Amino acid sequence: MDKTFVEKILAKYAGLKEVVPSQIVTVRPDHLLTHDNTAAIIQKITPELDQYGIYSKSLPIIALDHVIPASSEKTATNHKKIREFVNKYKIKNFFDVGVGVCHQLVIEKGLALPGKLILGSDSHTCSYGAIGAFSSGIDRTEAASLLLTGETWLKVPNSIKINLNENLKKGVFAKDVILHIIGDISSSGANYCSVEFHGNISQFSLDDRFTISNMGVEMGAKNAVFFVDDIIKKFLSSIGISENSYSAIYPDDNAYYSKELNYNLSDIVPLVACPHTVDNVKPVTELVDVDIQQYLIGTCTNGRLSDLRIAANILKGRQIKQNVRLLILPASKDILSKALKEGLIETLVNAGAVILPPGCGPCLGAHQGVLAPGEKCLSTANRNFKGRMGCKEAEIYLASPATVAVSSLYGRITDPREV
């Protein structure tokens, strides 16, 4: 019987000949991701760690990325304890303050590979589906147990096949594609499902796929995966990973899907997710009178070099609207370095932008760009829940880097096709 991607990979990691949807399986993932906002669970299992140690020093991936640099004594103490844990157990994959957002680093450093299984105590762990891995978020308690035992259980998801047909038009980007899909099927339309992307995929760069997979969880997906092609192979080769270093997994031609959806990319227009849910999606043309006080380009969703290039191309030789703020948040130090060499940072700063250190920044609402009551932010991030950026009386709108950059010139939501 033909199988989907998730049925194949979970059977492989469970050591079974085959699995079926809703079956409970025990798996041993290649890596467990955690960060400064979730690694505090380590302190609660100190007695067990002292007695048994960790399963493997190569299992964890730990990044300090959420509240960096430390914004308070409490945060600094948390960072210190994580560093002590890393040193005590000789953790191999640790990324300190300023290296970047965990999700960017996992792909950038070659820790996520096609056909691998990665779990993380962060809901956007699903990002690594962009490179053909099975990756998904788990809660902190599961992560703590996994750290000690090296294994956990998963329920085999149903699979949804999404066909992306035709080509995107000018001014429309991967962010618009995923917003369109979420707006269509709702924030719960893919609950606990494995989402596969098929069709005219070659037009999407790895950065594009990262954006789409990253937001898979915003429609409820357990994972959201693209399949290995020349684009992925070229990227992996560029970071020194040859094809014999991984085993890509593809679904069978006649696999069964609980749902199959078709989208004509040429029909998609620039979109905005309006407060206070990601599936409250409207065409940008319906929102052109909405004044915005703060603009954010970056985060794990759209903080890559290609995103900064888009913004810099739009803002070159221009100035953002007076009395608004434009925050730029590169997803990693490597991206920031390349953007500096290309002159992108100079262009953005000259336009009036503020450059933040590589990390999560304002996205989680703990520091660096918290909103005031009554303010609105247009952001390239992945969530716009009430209070997400630190204030329940503020509003967050989500859009592509192009829409955010263009809008910052006018102080209101603006169609990127107009510039």
C-alpha positions as CSV (number, residue, x, y, z in Angstrom):
1,M,0.0,0.0,0.0
2,D,1.3,3.4,-1.0
3,K,2.4,5.7,1.9
4,T,2.6,9.4,2.6
5,F,5.8,11.2,3.8
6,V,4.8,11.1,7.5
7,E,3.8,7.4,7.4
8,K,7.2,6.5,5.9
9,I,9.3,8.5,8.2
10,L,7.6,7.6,11.4
11,A,7.7,3.9,10.5
12,K,11.4,4.3,9.9
13,Y,12.0,6.0,13.3
14,A,9.7,3.6,15.1
15,G,11.5,0.6,13.6
16,L,8.2,-0.7,12.1
17,K,7.4,-2.0,8.7
18,E,4.5,0.4,8.4
19,V,2.3,2.7,10.4
20,V,-1.2,4.1,9.9
21,P,-2.9,7.4,11.0
22,S,-3.8,7.6,14.7
23,Q,-1.3,4.8,15.6
24,I,0.8,5.6,18.6
25,V,4.5,5.0,18.0
26,T,7.7,5.4,20.0
27,V,10.5,7.3,18.2
28,R,14.1,8.4,18.9
29,P,14.6,11.7,17.2
30,D,17.9,12.9,15.9
31,H,17.7,16.2,17.8
32,L,15.8,17.9,20.5
33,L,15.6,21.7,20.2
34,T,15.1,24.1,23.1
35,H,16.0,27.7,23.9
36,D,16.2,30.2,26.7
37,N,12.4,30.6,26.9
38,T,11.9,26.8,27.4
39,A,15.2,25.4,28.7
40,A,14.2,26.4,32.2
41,I,12.5,23.0,32.5
42,I,16.0,21.6,32.9
43,Q,16.1,23.0,36.5
44,K,13.0,20.9,37.4
45,I,14.7,17.6,36.5
46,T,18.0,18.3,38.2
47,P,17.8,15.3,40.5
48,E,17.1,13.0,37.6
49,L,19.9,14.6,35.6
50,D,22.3,14.2,38.5
51,Q,21.4,10.5,38.8
52,Y,21.1,9.4,35.2
53,G,22.7,12.2,33.1
54,I,21.4,13.1,29.6
55,Y,20.7,10.5,27.0
56,S,23.3,12.0,24.6
57,K,25.3,15.2,24.4
58,S,24.6,15.4,20.7
59,L,20.8,15.1,21.2
60,P,20.0,18.7,22.4
61,I,20.2,21.8,20.3
62,I,20.1,24.9,22.6
63,A,20.0,28.5,21.5
64,L,19.8,31.7,23.5
65,D,17.6,33.7,21.2
66,H,14.4,34.8,22.8
67,V,15.4,37.5,25.2
68,I,18.8,38.6,24.2
69,P,20.8,40.3,25.4
70,A,19.4,39.7,28.8
71,S,16.8,42.3,29.7
72,S,16.7,41.7,33.4
73,E,18.6,40.0,36.3
74,K,16.1,37.2,36.1
75,T,16.8,36.7,32.4
76,A,20.5,36.9,32.9
77,T,20.3,34.3,35.7
78,N,18.3,32.0,33.4
79,H,21.0,32.4,30.7
80,K,23.7,31.6,33.2
81,K,22.1,28.4,34.4
82,I,21.7,27.2,30.8
83,R,25.4,27.9,30.1
84,E,26.3,25.9,33.2
85,F,24.1,23.0,32.0
86,V,25.8,23.1,28.6
87,N,29.3,23.1,30.1
88,K,28.5,20.4,32.7
89,Y,27.1,18.0,30.1
90,K,29.3,19.0,27.2
91,I,26.4,19.8,24.9
92,K,27.7,19.8,21.3
93,N,25.2,22.2,19.7
94,F,24.9,25.3,21.8
95,F,24.4,28.8,20.3
96,D,24.9,31.7,22.7
97,V,23.5,35.3,22.6
98,G,23.7,36.9,19.1
99,V,24.3,33.8,17.0
100,G,20.7,33.8,15.8
101,V,17.1,32.4,16.0
102,C,17.1,28.7,16.8
103,H,15.1,27.7,13.8
104,Q,17.4,29.6,11.4
105,L,20.4,28.0,13.0
106,V,19.1,24.5,12.8
107,I,19.0,24.7,9.0
108,E,21.9,27.1,8.6
109,K,24.3,24.8,10.5
110,G,23.1,21.6,8.8
111,L,21.5,20.1,11.8
112,A,18.2,19.5,10.0
113,L,18.6,17.2,7.0
114,P,16.2,15.5,4.6
115,G,14.7,12.4,6.1
116,K,15.7,13.3,9.7
117,L,13.3,13.6,12.7
118,I,13.7,16.7,14.9
119,L,11.4,17.6,17.8
120,G,11.6,20.9,19.8
121,S,10.0,22.7,22.7
122,D,8.9,25.4,20.4
123,S,5.8,25.4,18.2
124,H,7.6,26.6,15.1
125,T,10.0,23.6,15.1
126,C,7.8,22.6,12.0
127,S,10.1,25.0,10.0
128,Y,12.5,22.3,9.0
129,G,10.0,20.7,6.8
130,A,11.4,23.3,4.3
131,I,14.4,21.0,3.8
132,G,12.5,17.7,3.8
133,A,12.7,16.8,7.5
134,F,10.0,15.7,9.8
135,S,10.0,18.4,12.6
136,S,7.4,19.3,15.1
137,G,6.9,21.0,18.4
138,I,6.4,19.2,21.7
139,D,5.8,20.6,25.2
140,R,8.4,21.2,27.8
141,T,7.5,18.2,30.0
142,E,7.9,15.9,27.0
143,A,11.2,17.6,26.1
144,A,12.5,17.0,29.7
145,S,11.7,13.3,29.5
146,L,13.2,13.1,26.0
147,L,16.4,14.7,27.3
148,L,16.7,11.9,29.8
149,T,15.5,8.9,27.8
150,G,16.2,9.8,24.2
151,E,12.7,8.7,23.2
152,T,9.1,9.9,23.1
153,W,5.8,8.9,21.6
154,L,3.9,10.4,18.7
155,K,0.5,9.8,17.1
156,V,0.8,9.3,13.4
157,P,-1.0,12.2,11.7
158,N,-3.4,12.2,8.8
159,S,-1.9,13.8,5.7
160,I,-3.1,16.7,3.6
161,K,-1.8,17.3,0.1
162,I,-1.6,20.9,-1.0
163,N,-0.9,21.5,-4.7
164,L,0.6,24.9,-5.6
165,N,-0.1,25.5,-9.3
166,E,0.9,28.2,-11.8
167,N,3.2,31.1,-10.9
168,L,3.2,34.0,-8.5
169,K,2.6,37.5,-9.9
170,K,4.8,40.5,-9.2
171,G,4.5,41.9,-5.7
172,V,3.3,38.5,-4.3
173,F,5.5,36.4,-2.1
174,A,5.7,33.2,-0.1
175,K,4.3,35.0,2.9
176,D,1.2,35.8,0.9
177,V,0.9,32.2,-0.2
178,I,0.8,30.8,3.4
179,L,-1.5,33.6,4.5
180,H,-3.8,32.7,1.7
181,I,-3.9,29.0,2.6
182,I,-4.4,29.8,6.3
183,G,-7.1,32.3,5.5
184,D,-8.8,29.6,3.4
185,I,-8.8,26.6,5.6
186,S,-8.6,28.5,9.0
187,S,-6.3,28.3,11.9
188,S,-7.6,24.8,12.8
189,G,-8.0,23.5,9.2
190,A,-5.0,21.2,9.4
191,N,-5.1,20.3,13.1
192,Y,-2.6,17.5,13.9
193,C,-2.1,16.8,10.2
194,S,1.1,16.3,8.2
195,V,0.9,18.9,5.3
196,E,2.7,18.1,2.1
197,F,3.4,20.8,-0.6
198,H,3.3,19.6,-4.2
199,G,3.0,21.2,-7.6
200,N,5.1,24.0,-9.1
201,I,7.5,24.1,-6.2
202,S,10.7,24.9,-8.2
203,Q,9.8,28.6,-8.1
204,F,10.2,28.7,-4.4
205,S,13.6,29.3,-2.9
206,L,14.7,27.6,0.3
207,D,13.9,30.9,2.1
208,D,10.4,30.8,0.6
209,R,9.8,27.3,1.8
210,F,11.1,28.2,5.2
211,T,8.5,30.9,5.5
212,I,5.7,28.6,4.4
213,S,6.8,25.6,6.6
214,N,7.4,27.9,9.6
215,M,3.7,29.0,9.5
216,G,2.3,25.5,9.0
217,V,1.5,25.4,12.7
218,E,-0.7,28.4,12.3
219,M,-3.2,26.2,10.5
220,G,-2.7,23.5,13.1
221,A,-0.3,21.3,11.2
222,K,1.9,18.9,13.0
223,N,4.5,19.3,10.3
224,A,4.6,21.0,6.9
225,V,7.0,19.5,4.4
226,F,8.6,20.2,1.0
227,F,10.5,17.5,-0.8
228,V,14.1,17.4,-1.9
229,D,14.9,18.9,-5.3
230,D,17.9,20.6,-6.9
231,I,17.3,23.8,-4.8
232,I,17.6,21.9,-1.5
233,K,20.6,19.8,-2.8
234,K,22.4,23.0,-3.9
235,F,21.9,24.6,-0.5
236,L,23.1,21.5,1.3
237,S,26.1,21.3,-1.0
238,S,26.9,25.0,-0.2
239,I,27.3,24.2,3.5
240,G,29.4,21.1,2.9
241,I,26.7,18.4,3.0
242,S,26.8,15.9,0.2
243,E,23.9,13.8,-1.1
244,N,25.3,10.6,0.6
245,S,25.0,12.3,4.0
246,Y,21.2,12.0,4.0
247,S,18.3,9.8,2.8
248,A,15.5,11.9,1.4
249,I,12.0,10.5,1.9
250,Y,9.2,11.1,-0.7
251,P,5.5,10.1,-0.6
252,D,4.3,7.4,-2.9
253,D,2.3,8.4,-6.0
254,N,-0.9,6.8,-4.9
255,A,-0.7,7.5,-1.2
256,Y,-4.0,8.3,0.6
257,Y,-4.7,11.8,1.8
258,S,-7.5,12.8,4.1
259,K,-7.7,16.1,2.1
260,E,-6.3,17.4,-1.1
261,L,-6.3,21.2,-1.8
262,N,-5.5,23.1,-5.0
263,Y,-4.3,26.7,-5.2
264,N,-3.6,28.7,-8.4
265,L,-0.7,30.9,-7.3
266,S,-1.5,33.4,-10.1
267,D,-4.8,34.2,-8.2
268,I,-3.1,35.2,-5.0
269,V,-2.7,38.9,-4.2
270,P,-0.7,40.7,-1.5
271,L,-2.4,39.8,1.8
272,V,-2.5,40.9,5.4
273,A,-3.5,38.9,8.5
274,C,-5.5,41.3,10.7
275,P,-5.9,41.3,14.5
276,H,-6.2,39.1,16.4
277,T,-5.9,35.8,14.6
278,V,-3.7,34.6,11.7
279,D,-6.6,33.4,9.7
280,N,-8.3,36.8,9.7
281,V,-6.8,37.4,6.3
282,K,-7.7,40.3,3.9
283,P,-6.3,41.7,0.6
284,V,-4.0,44.6,1.2
285,T,-6.3,46.7,-1.0
286,E,-9.0,46.6,1.7
287,L,-6.7,48.0,4.4
288,V,-5.0,51.0,2.7
289,D,-6.4,53.4,5.3
290,V,-5.0,51.7,8.3
291,D,-2.3,53.8,10.0
292,I,0.7,51.9,11.5
293,Q,3.1,53.2,14.1
294,Q,5.7,50.3,14.1
295,Y,7.0,48.1,11.4
296,L,9.0,44.9,11.9
297,I,10.9,43.0,9.2
298,G,12.6,39.8,10.5
299,T,12.0,36.9,12.9
300,C,12.3,33.2,12.2
301,T,9.6,33.7,9.5
302,N,11.1,36.4,7.4
303,G,14.5,37.5,8.7
304,R,16.6,35.9,5.9
305,L,19.0,37.6,3.5
306,S,16.5,37.5,0.7
307,D,13.9,39.3,2.9
308,L,16.4,42.0,3.7
309,R,17.3,42.4,0.1
310,I,13.6,43.0,-0.8
311,A,13.3,45.6,1.9
312,A,16.5,47.4,1.0
313,N,15.6,47.5,-2.7
314,I,12.3,49.2,-1.8
315,L,13.8,51.6,0.7
316,K,17.0,52.6,-1.2
317,G,17.2,56.3,-1.5
318,R,13.9,56.8,0.4
319,Q,13.0,57.7,4.0
320,I,10.4,56.0,6.2
321,K,7.5,58.2,7.2
322,Q,8.2,60.6,10.0
323,N,7.2,59.5,13.5
324,V,7.1,55.8,12.7
325,R,9.5,53.0,13.7
326,L,11.0,50.4,11.3
327,L,12.8,47.6,13.1
328,I,15.0,45.1,11.3
329,L,15.7,41.8,12.9
330,P,18.1,39.5,11.0
331,A,17.5,35.8,11.8
332,S,21.2,35.1,12.3
333,K,24.7,36.6,12.7
334,D,25.6,35.0,9.4
335,I,22.7,36.8,7.7
336,L,23.6,40.1,9.3
337,S,27.2,39.7,8.2
338,K,26.2,39.1,4.6
339,A,23.7,42.0,4.7
340,L,26.5,44.2,5.9
341,K,28.9,43.1,3.1
342,E,26.2,43.7,0.5
343,G,25.4,47.2,1.8
344,L,21.9,46.3,2.8
345,I,22.2,47.4,6.4
346,E,23.6,50.8,5.3
347,T,20.7,51.2,3.0
348,L,18.2,50.3,5.7
349,V,19.8,52.5,8.3
350,N,19.9,55.4,5.9
351,A,16.2,55.0,5.3
352,G,15.5,55.3,9.1
353,A,15.5,51.7,10.2
354,V,16.8,50.4,13.6
355,I,18.8,47.2,13.4
356,L,18.3,44.7,16.3
357,P,20.6,41.9,17.2
358,P,19.9,38.5,15.6
359,G,17.2,36.8,17.7
360,C,13.5,36.8,18.3
361,G,13.3,40.4,19.3
362,P,9.8,42.0,19.7
363,C,8.0,38.9,18.4
364,L,7.4,37.4,21.8
365,G,6.6,40.8,23.5
366,A,9.2,40.6,26.2
367,H,11.6,43.4,25.1
368,Q,12.9,45.3,22.1
369,G,9.9,47.0,20.5
370,V,7.0,46.3,22.9
371,L,3.9,48.2,21.7
372,A,1.9,50.8,23.7
373,P,-1.9,50.7,24.1
374,G,-3.6,51.9,20.9
375,E,-0.6,51.3,18.7
376,K,-0.5,49.1,15.6
377,C,2.4,47.1,14.2
378,L,2.8,45.7,10.7
379,S,5.1,42.7,11.0
380,T,6.6,39.9,9.0
381,A,6.3,37.6,12.1
382,N,4.1,34.5,12.3
383,R,1.6,35.5,15.0
384,N,-0.7,38.4,15.8
385,F,-2.5,37.2,18.9
386,K,-3.7,39.8,21.4
387,G,-0.8,40.7,23.6
388,R,1.7,38.9,21.5
389,M,4.0,42.0,21.3
390,G,3.6,42.9,25.0
391,C,0.4,44.9,25.0
392,K,-3.2,43.5,24.9
393,E,-4.5,47.0,23.8
394,A,-2.3,47.0,20.7
395,E,-2.9,45.5,17.3
396,I,-0.6,43.4,15.1
397,Y,-1.0,42.9,11.4
398,L,1.1,40.3,9.5
399,A,2.4,40.7,5.9
400,S,5.3,40.1,3.6
401,P,8.6,42.0,3.8
402,A,7.7,43.9,0.7
403,T,4.3,45.0,2.1
404,V,5.9,46.1,5.4
405,A,8.8,48.0,3.7
406,V,6.5,49.9,1.3
407,S,4.0,50.7,4.1
408,S,6.8,52.2,6.3
409,L,7.3,54.8,3.6
410,Y,3.7,56.1,3.9
411,G,2.9,55.3,7.6
412,R,-0.1,53.2,6.6
413,I,-0.7,49.8,5.0
414,T,0.1,50.1,1.4
415,D,0.0,47.8,-1.6
416,P,3.6,46.7,-2.5
417,R,2.6,46.7,-6.2
418,E,2.4,50.5,-6.1
419,V,6.1,51.0,-5.7
